[in-house]
Amino acid sequence: MTPLTLEEVLADIRQLPSLPAVVGELIRTLDNESAGIEQLAEGIAKDQSLAARALRVANSPFYGIQHKVASIHDAIVILGFRAVGSLVMAASVTRYFTPPPEMAFDPMRFWRHGIGAALCARALAREVGLDPEAAFTAGLLHDIGVLMLLTTRPEHYAEVLAARRERDCHLVVVERELLGFDHATAGAALADRWRLPEEIVRAVALHHAPGPDRESSVRPALDDIVHVANILAHALDLAEDPDALVPSLDVSAWRRLGLDESTLKALLPGIEQAHEGYCAMLAA
């Protein structure tokens, strides 16, 4: 097979359509502190399938609502502003990329991990005074490069996945050896193509190697948050993936967060509880 180059991947990205309008609008809405339920509901209503899913989830036994939920506005009130946002974003991006069936790709595990990283990132961001909603978005999309490569270059990525299983090592190690780049680089290029905020693009690019140009004593940035959040999500096995390995922690990133173990442990029960609710929505 002809080797794949980063230039070819970048060409693939340039040929992809722009970010689906509903997702771009959603990200702008969620990053706008003054945005309200009506604005989010209006954006979701433009996509009938997403609106139907939100209503189906709100009426599911999981939430135990005694009366029928008939409007997107009421669904957002019941499910929560951010929960509905994550549902819409994940569902939209999943439809945007469709890996071939022979890849045996489990989208539910992919998004279980993404949502787990997003919830961890939001909780960490709150503790250190960074934007929790930007952290959530960056956490949710940090592995988007995997989904893109699975879809646009399935033959090459099948080799990567096979080698990773055979060697039982971290995915980025095999990617760098076989491709010459990793999913973080590809994902950042895609995020840039989608015109996501620069700090989110950087967090996607550096979620395995945060802050290469910063000292451990400076304030944390979003890439530090997403790096630690990714590790937490793996350590908690929120994706329920028996083959997943916990990435190595960059000690400098952890020091920049300035958190102690007791603070971290106090966050975990809330993250795990919220995670089950979010994933129930994806499975609906």
ZADO-1210 file (C-alpha; in nm, 4 decimals, padded with zeros to 6 digits):
<atoms>
<atom x="00.0000" y="00.0000" z="00.0000" code="MET" pos="1"/>
<atom x="00.1246" y="00.3480" z="-00.0849" code="THR" pos="2"/>
<atom x="00.2324" y="00.5315" z="00.2339" code="PRO" pos="3"/>
<atom x="00.0007" y="00.8056" z="00.3538" code="LEU" pos="4"/>
<atom x="00.1375" y="01.1560" z="00.4050" code="THR" pos="5"/>
<atom x="00.0151" y="01.4432" z="00.6163" code="LEU" pos="6"/>
<atom x="-00.0111" y="01.6516" z="00.2983" code="GLU" pos="7"/>
<atom x="-00.2630" y="01.4017" z="00.1605" code="GLU" pos="8"/>
<atom x="-00.4650" y="01.4177" z="00.4815" code="VAL" pos="9"/>
<atom x="-00.4645" y="01.7976" z="00.4666" code="LEU" pos="10"/>
<atom x="-00.5859" y="01.7740" z="00.1064" code="ALA" pos="11"/>
<atom x="-00.8656" y="01.5419" z="00.2236" code="ASP" pos="12"/>
<atom x="-00.9646" y="01.7980" z="00.4849" code="ILE" pos="13"/>
<atom x="-00.9708" y="02.0821" z="00.2324" code="ARG" pos="14"/>
<atom x="-01.2086" y="01.8790" z="00.0181" code="GLN" pos="15"/>
<atom x="-01.4473" y="01.8099" z="00.3053" code="LEU" pos="16"/>
<atom x="-01.7511" y="02.0339" z="00.3373" code="PRO" pos="17"/>
<atom x="-01.7584" y="02.2913" z="00.6127" code="SER" pos="18"/>
<atom x="-01.8827" y="02.2034" z="00.9588" code="LEU" pos="19"/>
<atom x="-02.2551" y="02.1235" z="00.9467" code="PRO" pos="20"/>
<atom x="-02.4445" y="02.4471" z="01.0016" code="ALA" pos="21"/>
<atom x="-02.6354" y="02.3175" z="01.3024" code="VAL" pos="22"/>
<atom x="-02.3103" y="02.2205" z="01.4802" code="VAL" pos="23"/>
<atom x="-02.1370" y="02.5497" z="01.4053" code="GLY" pos="24"/>
<atom x="-02.4383" y="02.7397" z="01.5302" code="GLU" pos="25"/>
<atom x="-02.4550" y="02.5174" z="01.8361" code="LEU" pos="26"/>
<atom x="-02.0905" y="02.5781" z="01.9276" code="ILE" pos="27"/>
<atom x="-02.1398" y="02.9538" z="01.8950" code="ARG" pos="28"/>
<atom x="-02.4518" y="02.9316" z="02.1108" code="THR" pos="29"/>
<atom x="-02.2884" y="02.7217" z="02.3810" code="LEU" pos="30"/>
<atom x="-01.9826" y="02.9472" z="02.3929" code="ASP" pos="31"/>
<atom x="-02.2048" y="03.2527" z="02.4334" code="ASN" pos="32"/>
<atom x="-02.2752" y="03.3062" z="02.8023" code="GLU" pos="33"/>
<atom x="-02.5735" y="03.5258" z="02.7227" code="SER" pos="34"/>
<atom x="-02.7358" y="03.2643" z="02.4952" code="ALA" pos="35"/>
<atom x="-03.0587" y="03.1212" z="02.6303" code="GLY" pos="36"/>
<atom x="-03.2732" y="02.8154" z="02.5905" code="ILE" pos="37"/>
<atom x="-03.4776" y="02.9730" z="02.3115" code="GLU" pos="38"/>
<atom x="-03.1689" y="03.0302" z="02.0974" code="GLN" pos="39"/>
<atom x="-03.0519" y="02.6705" z="02.1420" code="LEU" pos="40"/>
<atom x="-03.4014" y="02.5345" z="02.0786" code="ALA" pos="41"/>
<atom x="-03.4274" y="02.7366" z="01.7594" code="GLU" pos="42"/>
<atom x="-03.1000" y="02.5905" z="01.6320" code="GLY" pos="43"/>
<atom x="-03.2002" y="02.2307" z="01.7107" code="ILE" pos="44"/>
<atom x="-03.5430" y="02.2732" z="01.5537" code="ALA" pos="45"/>
<atom x="-03.3740" y="02.3313" z="01.2170" code="LYS" pos="46"/>
<atom x="-03.2707" y="01.9638" z="01.2099" code="ASP" pos="47"/>
<atom x="-03.5795" y="01.7426" z="01.2356" code="GLN" pos="48"/>
<atom x="-03.3950" y="01.4210" z="01.3190" code="SER" pos="49"/>
<atom x="-03.2017" y="01.5860" z="01.6040" code="LEU" pos="50"/>
<atom x="-03.5165" y="01.7475" z="01.7362" code="ALA" pos="51"/>
<atom x="-03.6932" y="01.4123" z="01.7312" code="ALA" pos="52"/>
<atom x="-03.4088" y="01.2471" z="01.9194" code="ARG" pos="53"/>
<atom x="-03.4055" y="01.5153" z="02.1890" code="ALA" pos="54"/>
<atom x="-03.7800" y="01.4708" z="02.2409" code="LEU" pos="55"/>
<atom x="-03.7481" y="01.0921" z="02.2446" code="ARG" pos="56"/>
<atom x="-03.4812" y="01.1102" z="02.5128" code="VAL" pos="57"/>
<atom x="-03.6756" y="01.3575" z="02.7245" code="ALA" pos="58"/>
<atom x="-03.9743" y="01.1216" z="02.7156" code="ASN" pos="59"/>
<atom x="-03.7695" y="00.8100" z="02.7960" code="SER" pos="60"/>
<atom x="-03.8150" y="00.6248" z="03.1277" code="PRO" pos="61"/>
<atom x="-03.4589" y="00.7252" z="03.2243" code="PHE" pos="62"/>
<atom x="-03.5819" y="01.0717" z="03.3240" code="TYR" pos="63"/>
<atom x="-03.9117" y="00.9602" z="03.4774" code="GLY" pos="64"/>
<atom x="-04.1171" y="01.2543" z="03.3519" code="ILE" pos="65"/>
<atom x="-04.4863" y="01.2007" z="03.4252" code="GLN" pos="66"/>
<atom x="-04.6198" y="01.4138" z="03.1383" code="HIS" pos="67"/>
<atom x="-04.5365" y="01.4048" z="02.7687" code="LYS" pos="68"/>
<atom x="-04.2619" y="01.6454" z="02.6620" code="VAL" pos="69"/>
<atom x="-04.3770" y="01.8017" z="02.3357" code="ALA" pos="70"/>
<atom x="-04.1367" y="02.0930" z="02.2733" code="SER" pos="71"/>
<atom x="-03.7626" y="02.1319" z="02.2278" code="ILE" pos="72"/>
<atom x="-03.7731" y="02.4105" z="02.4873" code="HIS" pos="73"/>
<atom x="-03.9141" y="02.1715" z="02.7501" code="ASP" pos="74"/>
<atom x="-03.6680" y="01.8999" z="02.6485" code="ALA" pos="75"/>
<atom x="-03.3764" y="02.1379" z="02.7130" code="ILE" pos="76"/>
<atom x="-03.5213" y="02.2322" z="03.0525" code="VAL" pos="77"/>
<atom x="-03.5485" y="01.8641" z="03.1467" code="ILE" pos="78"/>
<atom x="-03.2240" y="01.7354" z="03.0009" code="LEU" pos="79"/>
<atom x="-03.0100" y="02.0423" z="03.0601" code="GLY" pos="80"/>
<atom x="-02.8611" y="02.3022" z="02.8265" code="PHE" pos="81"/>
<atom x="-02.5194" y="02.1381" z="02.8006" code="ARG" pos="82"/>
<atom x="-02.6537" y="01.7806" z="02.7830" code="ALA" pos="83"/>
<atom x="-02.8705" y="01.8615" z="02.4836" code="VAL" pos="84"/>
<atom x="-02.5796" y="02.0443" z="02.3256" code="GLY" pos="85"/>
<atom x="-02.3527" y="01.7416" z="02.3563" code="SER" pos="86"/>
<atom x="-02.6211" y="01.5180" z="02.2082" code="LEU" pos="87"/>
<atom x="-02.6646" y="01.7424" z="01.9063" code="VAL" pos="88"/>
<atom x="-02.2919" y="01.7862" z="01.8498" code="MET" pos="89"/>
<atom x="-02.2103" y="01.4163" z="01.8805" code="ALA" pos="90"/>
<atom x="-02.5033" y="01.3072" z="01.6658" code="ALA" pos="91"/>
<atom x="-02.4226" y="01.5620" z="01.3965" code="SER" pos="92"/>
<atom x="-02.0522" y="01.4818" z="01.3760" code="VAL" pos="93"/>
<atom x="-02.1264" y="01.1075" z="01.3769" code="THR" pos="94"/>
<atom x="-02.3480" y="01.1532" z="01.0721" code="ARG" pos="95"/>
<atom x="-02.0797" y="01.3700" z="00.9130" code="TYR" pos="96"/>
<atom x="-01.8245" y="01.0840" z="00.9274" code="PHE" pos="97"/>
<atom x="-01.9320" y="00.7276" z="00.8486" code="THR" pos="98"/>
<atom x="-01.6468" y="00.4748" z="00.8737" code="PRO" pos="99"/>
<atom x="-01.6861" y="00.1663" z="00.6517" code="PRO" pos="100"/>
<atom x="-01.8639" y="-00.1270" z="00.8224" code="PRO" pos="101"/>
<atom x="-01.5592" y="-00.3507" z="00.7816" code="GLU" pos="102"/>
<atom x="-01.3647" y="-00.1256" z="01.0192" code="MET" pos="103"/>
<atom x="-01.5669" y="-00.2712" z="01.3095" code="ALA" pos="104"/>
<atom x="-01.5756" y="00.0752" z="01.4624" code="PHE" pos="105"/>
<atom x="-01.7944" y="00.1231" z="01.7700" code="ASP" pos="106"/>
<atom x="-01.9258" y="00.4821" z="01.7617" code="PRO" pos="107"/>
<atom x="-02.0870" y="00.4437" z="02.1034" code="MET" pos="108"/>
<atom x="-01.7531" y="00.3698" z="02.2691" code="ARG" pos="109"/>
<atom x="-01.5958" y="00.6586" z="02.0804" code="PHE" pos="110"/>
<atom x="-01.8564" y="00.9042" z="02.2073" code="TRP" pos="111"/>
<atom x="-01.8710" y="00.7529" z="02.5559" code="ARG" pos="112"/>
<atom x="-01.5029" y="00.8408" z="02.5841" code="HIS" pos="113"/>
<atom x="-01.5523" y="01.1822" z="02.4221" code="GLY" pos="114"/>
<atom x="-01.8352" y="01.2713" z="02.6588" code="ILE" pos="115"/>
<atom x="-01.6324" y="01.1437" z="02.9528" code="GLY" pos="116"/>
<atom x="-01.3371" y="01.3621" z="02.8560" code="ALA" pos="117"/>
<atom x="-01.5729" y="01.6555" z="02.8034" code="ALA" pos="118"/>
<atom x="-01.7259" y="01.6200" z="03.1501" code="LEU" pos="119"/>
<atom x="-01.3821" y="01.5831" z="03.3098" code="CYS" pos="120"/>
<atom x="-01.2565" y="01.8870" z="03.1195" code="ALA" pos="121"/>
<atom x="-01.5506" y="02.0995" z="03.2256" code="ARG" pos="122"/>
<atom x="-01.5082" y="02.0029" z="03.5912" code="ALA" pos="123"/>
<atom x="-01.1335" y="02.0731" z="03.5834" code="LEU" pos="124"/>
<atom x="-01.1828" y="02.4052" z="03.4052" code="ALA" pos="125"/>
<atom x="-01.4212" y="02.5218" z="03.6754" code="ARG" pos="126"/>
<atom x="-01.1645" y="02.4399" z="03.9429" code="GLU" pos="127"/>
<atom x="-00.8853" y="02.6396" z="03.7763" code="VAL" pos="128"/>
<atom x="-01.0892" y="02.9331" z="03.6476" code="GLY" pos="129"/>
<atom x="-01.0942" y="02.8558" z="03.2738" code="LEU" pos="130"/>
<atom x="-01.3990" y="02.8601" z="03.0444" code="ASP" pos="131"/>
<atom x="-01.5868" y="02.5365" z="03.1270" code="PRO" pos="132"/>
<atom x="-01.7894" y="02.5363" z="02.8055" code="GLU" pos="133"/>
<atom x="-01.4858" y="02.5741" z="02.5795" code="ALA" pos="134"/>
<atom x="-01.3268" y="02.2934" z="02.7804" code="ALA" pos="135"/>
<atom x="-01.6336" y="02.0757" z="02.7296" code="PHE" pos="136"/>
<atom x="-01.6303" y="02.1292" z="02.3523" code="THR" pos="137"/>
<atom x="-01.2570" y="02.0617" z="02.3290" code="ALA" pos="138"/>
<atom x="-01.2927" y="01.7467" z="02.5381" code="GLY" pos="139"/>
<atom x="-01.5818" y="01.6202" z="02.3291" code="LEU" pos="140"/>
<atom x="-01.3921" y="01.6683" z="02.0024" code="LEU" pos="141"/>
<atom x="-01.0351" y="01.5893" z="02.1131" code="HIS" pos="142"/>
<atom x="-01.0234" y="01.2568" z="01.9230" code="ASP" pos="143"/>
<atom x="-01.2071" y="01.3775" z="01.6126" code="ILE" pos="144"/>
<atom x="-00.8952" y="01.3030" z="01.4078" code="GLY" pos="145"/>
<atom x="-00.9509" y="00.9303" z="01.4674" code="VAL" pos="146"/>
<atom x="-01.3019" y="00.9507" z="01.3250" code="LEU" pos="147"/>
<atom x="-01.1813" y="01.1507" z="01.0265" code="MET" pos="148"/>
<atom x="-00.8966" y="00.9112" z="00.9418" code="LEU" pos="149"/>
<atom x="-01.1237" y="00.6092" z="00.9803" code="LEU" pos="150"/>
<atom x="-01.3589" y="00.7615" z="00.7257" code="THR" pos="151"/>
<atom x="-01.1281" y="00.9258" z="00.4728" code="THR" pos="152"/>
<atom x="-00.8383" y="00.6763" z="00.4790" code="ARG" pos="153"/>
<atom x="-00.9844" y="00.3450" z="00.5984" code="PRO" pos="154"/>
<atom x="-00.7227" y="00.1182" z="00.4381" code="GLU" pos="155"/>
<atom x="-00.4315" y="00.3026" z="00.5949" code="HIS" pos="156"/>
<atom x="-00.6026" y="00.3336" z="00.9313" code="TYR" pos="157"/>
<atom x="-00.6984" y="-00.0349" z="00.9332" code="ALA" pos="158"/>
<atom x="-00.3235" y="-00.1081" z="00.9337" code="GLU" pos="159"/>
<atom x="-00.2773" y="00.1283" z="01.2258" code="VAL" pos="160"/>
<atom x="-00.5536" y="-00.0390" z="01.4277" code="LEU" pos="161"/>
<atom x="-00.4249" y="-00.3874" z="01.3473" code="ALA" pos="162"/>
<atom x="-00.0725" y="-00.2961" z="01.4574" code="ALA" pos="163"/>
<atom x="-00.2039" y="-00.1335" z="01.7723" code="ARG" pos="164"/>
<atom x="-00.3970" y="-00.4497" z="01.8664" code="ARG" pos="165"/>
<atom x="-00.1028" y="-00.6760" z="01.7888" code="GLU" pos="166"/>
<atom x="00.1439" y="-00.4721" z="01.9903" code="ARG" pos="167"/>
<atom x="-00.1009" y="-00.3667" z="02.2665" code="ASP" pos="168"/>
<atom x="00.0438" y="-00.0162" z="02.2705" code="CYS" pos="169"/>
<atom x="-00.0883" y="00.3377" z="02.2575" code="HIS" pos="170"/>
<atom x="-00.2573" y="00.4429" z="01.9350" code="LEU" pos="171"/>
<atom x="-00.0426" y="00.7528" z="01.8862" code="VAL" pos="172"/>
<atom x="00.2756" y="00.5435" z="01.8938" code="VAL" pos="173"/>
<atom x="00.1623" y="00.3330" z="01.5988" code="VAL" pos="174"/>
<atom x="00.0184" y="00.6324" z="01.4137" code="GLU" pos="175"/>
<atom x="00.3468" y="00.8189" z="01.4312" code="ARG" pos="176"/>
<atom x="00.5443" y="00.5149" z="01.3193" code="GLU" pos="177"/>
<atom x="00.3191" y="00.4103" z="01.0301" code="LEU" pos="178"/>
<atom x="00.1763" y="00.7454" z="00.9213" code="LEU" pos="179"/>
<atom x="00.4366" y="00.9946" z="01.0346" code="GLY" pos="180"/>
<atom x="00.1744" y="01.1963" z="01.2253" code="PHE" pos="181"/>
<atom x="-00.1022" y="01.1226" z="01.4735" code="ASP" pos="182"/>
<atom x="-00.4771" y="01.1732" z="01.5109" code="HIS" pos="183"/>
<atom x="-00.4188" y="01.4829" z="01.7246" code="ALA" pos="184"/>
<atom x="-00.2454" y="01.6578" z="01.4339" code="THR" pos="185"/>
<atom x="-00.5153" y="01.5489" z="01.1889" code="ALA" pos="186"/>
<atom x="-00.7924" y="01.6484" z="01.4296" code="GLY" pos="187"/>
<atom x="-00.6460" y="01.9939" z="01.4850" code="ALA" pos="188"/>
<atom x="-00.6283" y="02.0505" z="01.1097" code="ALA" pos="189"/>
<atom x="-00.9936" y="01.9515" z="01.0830" code="LEU" pos="190"/>
<atom x="-01.0921" y="02.1762" z="01.3754" code="ALA" pos="191"/>
<atom x="-00.9118" y="02.4638" z="01.2050" code="ASP" pos="192"/>
<atom x="-01.0966" y="02.3876" z="00.8801" code="ARG" pos="193"/>
<atom x="-01.4196" y="02.4043" z="01.0775" code="TRP" pos="194"/>
<atom x="-01.3139" y="02.7471" z="01.2116" code="ARG" pos="195"/>
<atom x="-01.3363" y="02.6425" z="01.5740" code="LEU" pos="196"/>
<atom x="-01.1815" y="02.8813" z="01.8286" code="PRO" pos="197"/>
<atom x="-00.8013" y="02.8804" z="01.8275" code="GLU" pos="198"/>
<atom x="-00.7782" y="02.7539" z="02.1869" code="GLU" pos="199"/>
<atom x="-00.9918" y="02.4504" z="02.0969" code="ILE" pos="200"/>
<atom x="-00.7789" y="02.3786" z="01.7885" code="VAL" pos="201"/>
<atom x="-00.4664" y="02.3926" z="02.0080" code="ARG" pos="202"/>
<atom x="-00.6221" y="02.1685" z="02.2732" code="ALA" pos="203"/>
<atom x="-00.7076" y="01.9058" z="02.0103" code="VAL" pos="204"/>
<atom x="-00.3540" y="01.9262" z="01.8690" code="ALA" pos="205"/>
<atom x="-00.1814" y="01.8967" z="02.2061" code="LEU" pos="206"/>
<atom x="-00.4057" y="01.6655" z="02.4084" code="HIS" pos="207"/>
<atom x="-00.1258" y="01.4060" z="02.4220" code="HIS" pos="208"/>
<atom x="00.1595" y="01.6570" z="02.4633" code="ALA" pos="209"/>
<atom x="00.0361" y="01.9808" z="02.6243" code="PRO" pos="210"/>
<atom x="00.2194" y="02.3076" z="02.6653" code="GLY" pos="211"/>
<atom x="00.5483" y="02.2377" z="02.4839" code="PRO" pos="212"/>
<atom x="00.6273" y="02.6095" z="02.4910" code="ASP" pos="213"/>
<atom x="00.5313" y="02.6801" z="02.8536" code="ARG" pos="214"/>
<atom x="00.6999" y="02.6358" z="03.1888" code="GLU" pos="215"/>
<atom x="00.5327" y="02.4315" z="03.4604" code="SER" pos="216"/>
<atom x="00.4973" y="02.7424" z="03.6775" code="SER" pos="217"/>
<atom x="00.2709" y="02.9419" z="03.4433" code="VAL" pos="218"/>
<atom x="-00.1088" y="02.9402" z="03.4422" code="ARG" pos="219"/>
<atom x="-00.2807" y="02.6379" z="03.2882" code="PRO" pos="220"/>
<atom x="-00.4305" y="02.6523" z="02.9400" code="ALA" pos="221"/>
<atom x="-00.7047" y="02.4559" z="02.7698" code="LEU" pos="222"/>
<atom x="-00.4605" y="02.1978" z="02.6306" code="ASP" pos="223"/>
<atom x="-00.3525" y="02.1145" z="02.9876" code="ASP" pos="224"/>
<atom x="-00.7164" y="02.0666" z="03.0851" code="ILE" pos="225"/>
<atom x="-00.7978" y="01.8369" z="02.7912" code="VAL" pos="226"/>
<atom x="-00.4768" y="01.6374" z="02.8394" code="HIS" pos="227"/>
<atom x="-00.5623" y="01.5564" z="03.2006" code="VAL" pos="228"/>
<atom x="-00.9315" y="01.5070" z="03.1185" code="ALA" pos="229"/>
<atom x="-00.8454" y="01.2515" z="02.8513" code="ASN" pos="230"/>
<atom x="-00.6352" y="01.0567" z="03.1000" code="ILE" pos="231"/>
<atom x="-00.9102" y="01.0689" z="03.3635" code="LEU" pos="232"/>
<atom x="-01.1726" y="00.9453" z="03.1173" code="ALA" pos="233"/>
<atom x="-00.9479" y="00.6525" z="03.0250" code="HIS" pos="234"/>
<atom x="-00.8591" y="00.5781" z="03.3878" code="ALA" pos="235"/>
<atom x="-01.2285" y="00.5682" z="03.4810" code="LEU" pos="236"/>
<atom x="-01.2956" y="00.3492" z="03.1736" code="ASP" pos="237"/>
<atom x="-01.5937" y="00.5644" z="03.0835" code="LEU" pos="238"/>
<atom x="-01.5887" y="00.4217" z="02.7300" code="ALA" pos="239"/>
<atom x="-01.6171" y="00.0673" z="02.8700" code="GLU" pos="240"/>
<atom x="-01.3410" y="-00.0388" z="02.6326" code="ASP" pos="241"/>
<atom x="-01.1380" y="-00.3341" z="02.7675" code="PRO" pos="242"/>
<atom x="-00.8604" y="-00.2752" z="02.5123" code="ASP" pos="243"/>
<atom x="-00.8026" y="00.0932" z="02.5904" code="ALA" pos="244"/>
<atom x="-00.4804" y="00.1980" z="02.7604" code="LEU" pos="245"/>
<atom x="-00.4401" y="00.4943" z="02.9952" code="VAL" pos="246"/>
<atom x="-00.2120" y="00.7570" z="02.8324" code="PRO" pos="247"/>
<atom x="00.0955" y="00.8864" z="03.0114" code="SER" pos="248"/>
<atom x="00.0521" y="01.1978" z="03.2234" code="LEU" pos="249"/>
<atom x="00.2551" y="01.5073" z="03.1443" code="ASP" pos="250"/>
<atom x="00.3671" y="01.6120" z="03.4917" code="VAL" pos="251"/>
<atom x="00.4142" y="01.9755" z="03.3896" code="SER" pos="252"/>
<atom x="00.0522" y="01.9966" z="03.2758" code="ALA" pos="253"/>
<atom x="-00.0667" y="01.8550" z="03.6088" code="TRP" pos="254"/>
<atom x="00.1488" y="02.1022" z="03.7993" code="ARG" pos="255"/>
<atom x="00.0075" y="02.3921" z="03.5995" code="ARG" pos="256"/>
<atom x="-00.3445" y="02.2906" z="03.7053" code="LEU" pos="257"/>
<atom x="-00.2350" y="02.3214" z="04.0686" code="GLY" pos="258"/>
<atom x="-00.4881" y="02.0665" z="04.1958" code="LEU" pos="259"/>
<atom x="-00.4373" y="01.8086" z="04.4676" code="ASP" pos="260"/>
<atom x="-00.5608" y="01.4500" z="04.4736" code="GLU" pos="261"/>
<atom x="-00.8381" y="01.5194" z="04.7252" code="SER" pos="262"/>
<atom x="-00.9879" y="01.7885" z="04.4978" code="THR" pos="263"/>
<atom x="-00.9688" y="01.5536" z="04.2025" code="LEU" pos="264"/>
<atom x="-01.1320" y="01.2657" z="04.3886" code="LYS" pos="265"/>
<atom x="-01.4171" y="01.4917" z="04.4977" code="ALA" pos="266"/>
<atom x="-01.4990" y="01.5645" z="04.1327" code="LEU" pos="267"/>
<atom x="-01.5197" y="01.2028" z="04.0168" code="LEU" pos="268"/>
<atom x="-01.8607" y="01.0926" z="04.1543" code="PRO" pos="269"/>
<atom x="-02.0371" y="01.3846" z="03.9864" code="GLY" pos="270"/>
<atom x="-01.8600" y="01.3180" z="03.6579" code="ILE" pos="271"/>
<atom x="-01.9554" y="00.9497" z="03.6584" code="GLU" pos="272"/>
<atom x="-02.3171" y="01.0238" z="03.7451" code="GLN" pos="273"/>
<atom x="-02.3513" y="01.2870" z="03.4722" code="ALA" pos="274"/>
<atom x="-02.1810" y="01.0581" z="03.2232" code="HIS" pos="275"/>
<atom x="-02.4497" y="00.7914" z="03.2468" code="GLU" pos="276"/>
<atom x="-02.7233" y="01.0459" z="03.1757" code="GLY" pos="277"/>
<atom x="-02.5426" y="01.1848" z="02.8729" code="TYR" pos="278"/>
<atom x="-02.4726" y="00.8402" z="02.7307" code="CYS" pos="279"/>
<atom x="-02.8330" y="00.7362" z="02.7776" code="ALA" pos="280"/>
<atom x="-02.9197" y="01.0184" z="02.5410" code="MET" pos="281"/>
<atom x="-02.6750" y="00.8978" z="02.2770" code="LEU" pos="282"/>
<atom x="-02.8139" y="00.5452" z="02.2945" code="ALA" pos="283"/>
<atom x="-03.1748" y="00.6596" z="02.2511" code="ALA" pos="284"/>
</atoms>
